[in-house]
Amino acid sequence: MFKDTVFIKNLSATAVIGQDAWNRPTPQPIQISAKLNTDFHQASITDNLKYSLNYAVLSRNVLEYMKANEHKNFRSLGNIAESVSRILLDPKKGGGHQVEVTVKSSKSEIRADSVEYTLNRTRDGRMDGVLDELNVNGLKLLTIIGVFTFERFQKQIVNIDFSIKVSPESNVSIHELIGSVVQYVESSNFKTVEALVMKIGQLITQKNDIETIFVRVTKPNAISFTDGVGISSNMKRDSFKNMEPITTHNFLTGSTKFNLPTSNEDSDFTKKNNHIAYIAFGSNEGNQTRNINEALHYLEKAKISVVSTSSLYISKPMYYKDQPDFFNGVIKVSFKDLSPHDLWKKCKEIEYKHINRVKKFDNGPRSIDLDILLYDDIIFNTNDLIIPHKSMLERSFVLQPLCELLSPDILHPVSAEPFHHHLAQLLAAESNETLQESSNLLQIIRSTIRIRLQ
């Protein structure tokens, strides 16, 4: 067993490795690295190079070969690695007995920092049980990912690295692999990096004869003062055997609408059960306290019981600032036999039919506004209703009264962080004066809103 290593690191050469980033068979720069296992104990004792491998000679042999074949289309990095391994193992050219060769290209894939192919060979051929390795490094893509409202509207950069083990006979195309990942990720919509990593693993293994894959996803801009945060995972093909295959029909088309992925488990509810919901109310037109009391009254008439109420606050208008201040608060309600859409329809009926709200434009003045914040602990996403409310975490006039009604350990269903933590972060942040003059609230009534029943 050889215990010593002679290595060559990043030997620069030029080669045609198939199609370049613009699908042209043109020469491009590559880097060749090699590790040769040997025993140079005798060379160490005698200080005589003839008992070791001469890296200068080996490097020259490789460069001469590449220069002589710089217009040959090798068609893949793997084919170059095979050719180089034969040169480095040739005893007539001072070669060793065992070598690991890595060929790297930093120009062949326009979206990736580099792609690499690594193999291990002996003079007798392949090493038993050792597969070749294909690595894609620094694949920079744009996608919608995250749990916060601002993350749902704007794509952000993710850096992706993945590595697969392949047999020398494999016809896996690096270019096609990268193309499928680019198409999928840039059309994806995930709440978590964990889900994105898993789906990349599933996509690659289901399309190719690949048993294992390593995937790392980094979000470089998620946390300030870091180079990036993220996760990595080693996965096997068996990890996905009970999962629905990814098809092009799963890919999303571009949209500027808020879209939060949900699973069956997230949105599972039984209409016939008893339910708890939290509803935010606001008013800045007419007799505000009367509008609020009447809205609560009509909820009770619809058999939606008001369990508790927050304090009543005065807040500055948000988004459209040229309008009167709002009265705001949150109520906890209980009911039976109403789906999320049923509850939403009841709220809209109260707003427009009973309180005679007139909506002239988004975020404008209103006699009453009833927004469903939470419905049990489900995550619900449709074109007209999103639960938890998509903007609640950026509104102090929603979070502050809501937290009066929630214990400190209650978690936001999407972010998995306590609501009270979100409120503390919001209160500590500076107000965005382009959206709202001030996020400070004036408490005028402490949890004493009365329901005027008729």
C-alpha positions as CSV (number, residue, x, y, z in Angstrom):
1,M,0.0,0.0,0.0
2,F,1.5,3.3,-1.1
3,K,1.4,6.0,1.7
4,D,3.0,8.9,-0.1
5,T,1.7,11.3,-2.7
6,V,3.2,13.3,-5.5
7,F,0.7,15.9,-6.8
8,I,0.2,18.3,-9.7
9,K,-2.2,21.2,-9.0
10,N,-4.1,23.1,-11.7
11,L,-1.9,22.5,-14.7
12,S,-3.3,24.9,-17.3
13,A,-4.0,23.6,-20.8
14,T,-6.4,24.2,-23.7
15,A,-8.9,21.6,-25.1
16,V,-12.1,21.1,-27.0
17,I,-14.5,19.4,-24.5
18,G,-17.6,19.3,-26.6
19,Q,-19.9,22.3,-26.8
20,D,-19.0,25.5,-25.0
21,A,-21.4,27.8,-23.2
22,W,-22.8,29.0,-26.6
23,N,-22.9,25.4,-28.0
24,R,-19.8,25.8,-30.1
25,P,-17.0,23.2,-30.3
26,T,-14.2,25.7,-29.6
27,P,-11.0,25.3,-27.6
28,Q,-11.2,26.6,-24.0
29,P,-9.0,26.7,-20.9
30,I,-9.0,23.8,-18.6
31,Q,-7.0,22.9,-15.4
32,I,-5.6,19.4,-14.7
33,S,-4.7,18.2,-11.3
34,A,-3.3,14.8,-10.3
35,K,-2.4,12.9,-7.2
36,L,-0.1,9.9,-7.7
37,N,0.3,7.4,-4.9
38,T,3.8,6.3,-4.4
39,D,6.5,5.4,-1.8
40,F,9.3,7.9,-1.7
41,H,10.9,6.7,1.5
42,Q,14.1,5.7,-0.3
43,A,14.2,9.1,-2.1
44,S,13.9,10.8,1.3
45,I,16.8,8.8,2.8
46,T,19.1,9.1,-0.2
47,D,17.9,12.5,-1.3
48,N,17.8,11.0,-4.8
49,L,14.9,11.7,-7.2
50,K,15.3,8.5,-9.1
51,Y,13.5,6.7,-6.2
52,S,10.4,8.9,-6.6
53,L,8.2,10.3,-9.3
54,N,9.4,13.4,-11.1
55,Y,6.5,15.8,-11.2
56,A,8.3,18.1,-13.6
57,V,8.6,15.2,-16.2
58,L,5.0,14.2,-15.6
59,S,3.7,17.7,-16.0
60,R,5.7,18.1,-19.2
61,N,4.3,14.9,-20.6
62,V,0.8,16.0,-20.0
63,L,1.3,19.4,-21.5
64,E,2.9,18.0,-24.6
65,Y,0.0,15.6,-25.1
66,M,-2.6,18.4,-24.6
67,K,-0.7,20.7,-27.0
68,A,-0.6,18.0,-29.7
69,N,-4.3,17.4,-29.3
70,E,-5.6,21.0,-28.6
71,H,-7.9,20.8,-31.7
72,K,-9.2,17.3,-31.0
73,N,-12.8,17.2,-29.7
74,F,-12.6,15.1,-26.5
75,R,-16.3,15.6,-26.1
76,S,-16.2,15.5,-22.3
77,L,-14.0,16.3,-19.3
78,G,-14.1,12.6,-18.5
79,N,-12.4,11.6,-21.8
80,I,-9.6,14.1,-21.1
81,A,-9.2,12.7,-17.6
82,E,-8.9,9.1,-19.0
83,S,-6.2,10.2,-21.5
84,V,-4.2,12.0,-18.8
85,S,-4.4,9.1,-16.5
86,R,-2.9,6.8,-19.1
87,I,0.0,9.2,-19.5
88,L,0.6,9.5,-15.8
89,L,0.5,5.7,-15.4
90,D,2.8,4.9,-18.3
91,P,6.0,3.3,-16.8
92,K,7.9,4.2,-20.0
93,K,7.2,7.9,-19.2
94,G,8.1,7.8,-15.5
95,G,4.5,7.2,-14.5
96,G,3.2,5.8,-11.2
97,H,1.1,2.8,-10.3
98,Q,-2.1,4.7,-9.1
99,V,-3.5,8.1,-9.9
100,E,-6.4,10.4,-9.2
101,V,-7.0,12.9,-12.0
102,T,-9.3,15.9,-11.9
103,V,-10.0,18.0,-15.0
104,K,-11.7,21.4,-14.3
105,S,-13.3,23.8,-16.7
106,S,-14.3,27.3,-15.6
107,K,-15.6,28.6,-19.0
108,S,-17.7,25.8,-20.5
109,E,-20.8,26.5,-18.4
110,I,-21.9,30.1,-18.3
111,R,-24.0,29.7,-15.1
112,A,-21.5,27.8,-13.1
113,D,-18.1,28.9,-11.6
114,S,-16.6,25.6,-12.7
115,V,-17.3,21.9,-13.5
116,E,-15.0,19.1,-12.7
117,Y,-14.5,15.4,-13.5
118,T,-12.5,13.2,-11.2
119,L,-11.4,9.6,-11.7
120,N,-9.1,7.1,-10.0
121,R,-7.1,4.6,-12.1
122,T,-4.3,2.1,-11.7
123,R,-2.0,0.5,-14.3
124,D,-4.4,-2.4,-14.3
125,G,-7.4,-0.2,-15.0
126,R,-10.2,0.9,-12.8
127,M,-10.2,0.5,-9.0
128,D,-12.8,-1.9,-7.7
129,G,-15.8,-0.2,-6.2
130,V,-14.6,3.3,-7.0
131,L,-16.8,5.4,-9.3
132,D,-15.9,8.5,-11.1
133,E,-17.1,11.8,-9.7
134,L,-18.7,14.8,-11.5
135,N,-18.9,18.1,-9.7
136,V,-20.7,21.3,-10.5
137,N,-19.5,24.3,-8.4
138,G,-21.1,27.7,-7.9
139,L,-24.2,27.4,-10.1
140,K,-25.7,30.9,-9.6
141,L,-29.5,31.0,-10.1
142,L,-32.4,33.3,-9.2
143,T,-35.5,31.9,-7.6
144,I,-38.3,32.6,-5.2
145,I,-37.5,31.1,-1.8
146,G,-38.2,32.1,1.8
147,V,-41.1,32.5,4.2
148,F,-41.3,36.3,4.5
149,T,-43.5,38.5,2.4
150,F,-40.6,40.4,0.8
151,E,-39.0,37.1,-0.2
152,R,-42.2,36.0,-2.0
153,F,-42.2,38.9,-4.4
154,Q,-38.6,39.1,-5.4
155,K,-36.2,36.5,-6.7
156,Q,-32.9,36.0,-4.8
157,I,-29.6,34.5,-5.7
158,V,-28.9,30.9,-4.6
159,N,-25.5,29.3,-5.1
160,I,-25.8,25.6,-5.9
161,D,-23.1,22.9,-5.8
162,F,-23.7,19.3,-6.5
163,S,-21.7,16.2,-6.9
164,I,-22.6,12.8,-8.4
165,K,-20.9,9.4,-8.7
166,V,-20.9,8.0,-12.2
167,S,-19.5,4.9,-14.0
168,P,-17.0,5.5,-16.8
169,E,-19.5,4.1,-19.3
170,S,-22.2,6.6,-18.2
171,N,-23.5,9.0,-20.8
172,V,-24.4,11.7,-18.3
173,S,-24.1,15.1,-19.9
174,I,-22.9,17.9,-17.6
175,H,-24.5,20.5,-19.9
176,E,-27.9,18.7,-19.8
177,L,-27.7,18.2,-16.0
178,I,-27.1,21.9,-15.5
179,G,-29.8,22.9,-17.9
180,S,-32.4,20.8,-16.1
181,V,-31.4,22.2,-12.7
182,V,-31.5,25.8,-14.1
183,Q,-34.9,25.3,-15.6
184,Y,-36.4,23.8,-12.4
185,V,-34.8,26.1,-9.8
186,E,-35.6,29.3,-11.7
187,S,-39.2,28.2,-12.0
188,S,-39.4,26.9,-8.5
189,N,-41.2,28.4,-5.5
190,F,-40.1,27.0,-2.1
191,K,-40.5,28.1,1.5
192,T,-37.3,26.3,2.7
193,V,-33.8,25.6,1.4
194,E,-34.3,22.1,2.7
195,A,-37.1,21.5,0.2
196,L,-35.0,23.0,-2.6
197,V,-32.0,20.7,-1.8
198,M,-34.2,17.6,-1.8
199,K,-35.9,18.5,-5.1
200,I,-32.6,19.1,-6.9
201,G,-31.5,15.6,-5.7
202,Q,-34.7,14.0,-6.8
203,L,-34.6,15.8,-10.2
204,I,-31.1,14.7,-11.0
205,T,-31.4,11.1,-9.8
206,Q,-34.7,10.5,-11.6
207,K,-33.4,11.7,-14.9
208,N,-30.1,9.7,-14.8
209,D,-28.7,6.4,-13.7
210,I,-27.3,7.9,-10.5
211,E,-27.5,6.2,-7.1
212,T,-26.1,9.0,-4.8
213,I,-25.8,12.7,-5.0
214,F,-24.5,15.5,-2.8
215,V,-26.3,18.9,-3.0
216,R,-25.4,22.2,-1.3
217,V,-27.5,25.3,-1.5
218,T,-26.2,28.6,-0.2
219,K,-28.2,31.9,0.2
220,P,-25.4,34.6,0.1
221,N,-27.7,37.5,0.9
222,A,-30.0,36.0,3.6
223,I,-27.9,37.1,6.6
224,S,-25.9,40.2,6.7
225,F,-22.2,40.0,7.7
226,T,-21.8,36.4,6.4
227,D,-20.6,35.1,3.1
228,G,-23.8,32.9,3.1
229,V,-26.0,30.5,4.9
230,G,-27.6,27.3,3.7
231,I,-27.6,23.5,4.0
232,S,-26.2,20.4,2.3
233,S,-27.3,16.8,2.0
234,N,-26.1,13.5,0.8
235,M,-29.0,11.6,-0.8
236,K,-29.6,8.3,-2.4
237,R,-32.0,7.4,-5.2
238,D,-34.1,5.3,-2.7
239,S,-34.8,8.5,-0.8
240,F,-37.3,9.5,-3.5
241,K,-38.9,6.2,-4.3
242,N,-42.3,7.1,-2.8
243,M,-42.4,10.6,-4.1
244,E,-44.2,11.9,-7.2
245,P,-41.8,12.4,-10.1
246,I,-40.9,15.9,-11.0
247,T,-42.1,16.8,-14.5
248,T,-42.1,19.9,-16.5
249,H,-45.8,20.3,-15.5
250,N,-44.5,20.9,-12.0
251,F,-42.5,24.0,-13.1
252,L,-44.1,27.3,-12.4
253,T,-44.5,30.1,-14.9
254,G,-43.2,33.6,-14.0
255,S,-45.6,35.6,-11.9
256,T,-45.5,38.7,-9.8
257,K,-48.3,37.5,-7.6
258,F,-47.7,36.3,-4.0
259,N,-47.5,32.5,-4.1
260,L,-46.8,30.4,-1.1
261,P,-46.3,26.6,-1.6
262,T,-48.5,24.4,0.6
263,S,-48.7,20.7,1.1
264,N,-51.8,18.6,1.9
265,E,-50.7,18.5,5.5
266,D,-50.3,22.3,5.7
267,S,-53.8,23.0,4.4
268,D,-55.6,20.1,5.9
269,F,-58.8,20.9,7.8
270,T,-62.2,19.4,8.3
271,K,-65.0,21.8,7.7
272,K,-67.4,20.2,10.2
273,N,-65.0,20.7,13.2
274,N,-64.9,23.5,15.6
275,H,-62.3,26.1,14.6
276,I,-60.4,29.1,16.0
277,A,-59.4,32.1,13.9
278,Y,-57.9,35.5,14.4
279,I,-59.3,38.4,12.5
280,A,-57.7,41.9,12.2
281,F,-60.1,44.9,11.9
282,G,-59.5,48.4,10.9
283,S,-61.5,51.6,10.2
284,N,-60.7,55.2,9.2
285,E,-64.0,56.4,7.7
286,G,-67.3,57.5,9.4
287,N,-67.9,56.6,13.0
288,Q,-65.0,54.2,13.5
289,T,-66.0,52.7,16.9
290,R,-69.5,52.2,15.7
291,N,-68.3,50.5,12.5
292,I,-66.1,48.2,14.5
293,N,-68.8,47.3,17.0
294,E,-71.3,46.7,14.2
295,A,-68.9,44.4,12.4
296,L,-68.4,42.3,15.6
297,H,-72.2,42.2,16.0
298,Y,-72.7,40.8,12.5
299,L,-70.0,38.2,13.1
300,E,-72.0,37.1,16.2
301,K,-75.2,37.0,14.1
302,A,-73.4,34.7,11.6
303,K,-72.6,32.3,14.6
304,I,-69.0,33.4,14.6
305,S,-68.4,33.9,18.4
306,V,-66.0,36.6,19.5
307,V,-63.9,34.9,22.2
308,S,-61.6,37.8,23.0
309,T,-60.5,41.2,21.8
310,S,-57.3,43.1,21.8
311,S,-56.8,46.6,22.9
312,L,-57.9,49.3,20.4
313,Y,-55.1,51.2,18.7
314,I,-54.7,54.3,16.5
315,S,-52.2,53.8,13.7
316,K,-50.9,55.9,10.9
317,P,-52.0,54.8,7.4
318,M,-49.7,52.5,5.5
319,Y,-48.9,52.3,1.8
320,Y,-51.2,55.2,0.9
321,K,-50.4,57.9,3.5
322,D,-52.7,60.7,2.4
323,Q,-55.8,59.5,4.5
324,P,-57.0,59.7,8.1
325,D,-55.5,57.6,10.9
326,F,-57.0,54.1,11.5
327,F,-58.5,52.4,14.5
328,N,-57.1,48.9,14.6
329,G,-57.3,45.7,16.7
330,V,-57.6,41.9,16.5
331,I,-60.2,39.5,17.7
332,K,-60.1,35.8,18.4
333,V,-63.2,34.0,17.1
334,S,-64.6,30.5,17.3
335,F,-67.1,28.8,14.9
336,K,-68.2,25.5,13.4
337,D,-68.8,24.3,9.9
338,L,-67.0,27.1,8.1
339,S,-64.1,26.6,5.7
340,P,-61.5,29.3,5.3
341,H,-63.3,30.6,2.2
342,D,-66.6,30.5,4.0
343,L,-65.2,32.6,6.8
344,W,-63.7,35.0,4.2
345,K,-67.0,35.3,2.4
346,K,-68.8,36.2,5.7
347,C,-66.2,38.9,6.4
348,K,-66.6,40.4,2.9
349,E,-70.4,40.3,3.3
350,I,-70.2,42.3,6.5
351,E,-67.8,44.8,5.0
352,Y,-69.7,45.5,1.8
353,K,-73.3,44.6,2.5
354,H,-73.8,45.5,6.2
355,I,-71.3,48.3,6.8
356,N,-71.5,49.6,3.2
357,R,-67.8,49.7,2.6
358,V,-66.8,51.4,-0.7
359,K,-63.4,50.4,-2.1
360,K,-62.1,53.1,-4.5
361,F,-58.5,51.7,-4.7
362,D,-56.2,49.4,-2.8
363,N,-55.0,50.5,0.6
364,G,-57.3,53.5,0.6
365,P,-59.8,54.7,3.2
366,R,-62.4,52.2,4.4
367,S,-65.3,52.1,6.8
368,I,-64.3,48.6,7.9
369,D,-61.8,46.0,7.0
370,L,-61.8,42.4,8.2
371,D,-58.7,40.4,7.4
372,I,-58.3,36.7,8.4
373,L,-54.8,36.4,10.0
374,L,-54.9,32.8,11.2
375,Y,-57.3,29.9,10.8
376,D,-56.4,27.1,13.3
377,D,-52.7,26.3,12.4
378,I,-53.2,25.8,8.6
379,I,-51.3,27.3,5.7
380,F,-53.7,28.1,2.9
381,N,-52.9,29.7,-0.4
382,T,-55.4,30.5,-3.2
383,N,-55.8,33.4,-5.6
384,D,-58.1,35.3,-3.3
385,L,-57.1,34.1,0.2
386,I,-53.8,33.5,1.8
387,I,-53.5,32.3,5.4
388,P,-51.4,33.3,7.4
389,H,-52.0,36.8,6.1
390,K,-49.1,37.6,3.8
391,S,-48.5,41.1,5.2
392,M,-49.0,40.6,8.9
393,L,-45.3,40.4,9.8
394,E,-44.6,43.9,8.4
395,R,-47.5,45.6,10.2
396,S,-47.2,46.7,13.8
397,F,-50.9,47.5,13.9
398,V,-51.6,43.8,13.2
399,L,-48.8,42.1,15.1
400,Q,-49.0,44.1,18.4
401,P,-52.8,43.5,19.0
402,L,-52.4,39.9,17.8
403,C,-49.7,39.2,20.3
404,E,-52.0,40.4,23.1
405,L,-54.1,37.3,22.3
406,L,-51.3,34.8,21.7
407,S,-49.1,33.2,24.3
408,P,-45.3,33.8,23.8
409,D,-44.6,30.3,22.6
410,I,-47.1,30.2,19.7
411,L,-45.3,29.8,16.4
412,H,-46.0,31.4,13.0
413,P,-47.1,28.4,10.8
414,V,-44.7,29.3,8.0
415,S,-41.6,30.9,9.6
416,A,-41.7,28.5,12.6
417,E,-40.7,31.5,14.8
418,P,-42.8,32.8,17.7
419,F,-45.1,35.7,16.8
420,H,-43.7,37.6,19.8
421,H,-40.2,37.3,18.3
422,H,-41.5,38.8,15.0
423,L,-43.1,41.6,16.9
424,A,-39.9,42.4,18.9
425,Q,-37.9,42.5,15.6
426,L,-40.5,44.8,14.0
427,L,-40.6,47.2,16.9
428,A,-36.8,47.3,17.0
429,A,-36.5,48.2,13.3
430,E,-36.7,51.7,12.0
431,S,-39.9,52.7,10.3
432,N,-39.9,52.8,6.5
433,E,-41.2,56.3,6.0
434,T,-41.9,55.8,2.4
435,L,-44.6,53.3,3.5
436,Q,-45.8,54.7,6.8
437,E,-45.1,58.0,8.6
438,S,-44.6,56.0,11.8
439,S,-45.2,52.5,13.0
440,N,-45.8,53.6,16.5
441,L,-49.3,52.8,17.9
442,L,-51.5,54.8,20.3
443,Q,-53.4,52.5,22.6
444,I,-56.8,54.2,23.4
445,I,-58.9,51.3,24.8
446,R,-57.4,48.3,26.6
447,S,-59.2,45.1,25.7
448,T,-62.7,46.6,26.4
449,I,-64.4,46.7,23.0
450,R,-68.0,45.7,23.6
451,I,-70.2,43.9,21.2
452,R,-73.5,45.7,20.9
453,L,-75.9,42.8,20.3
454,Q,-79.4,43.5,18.9
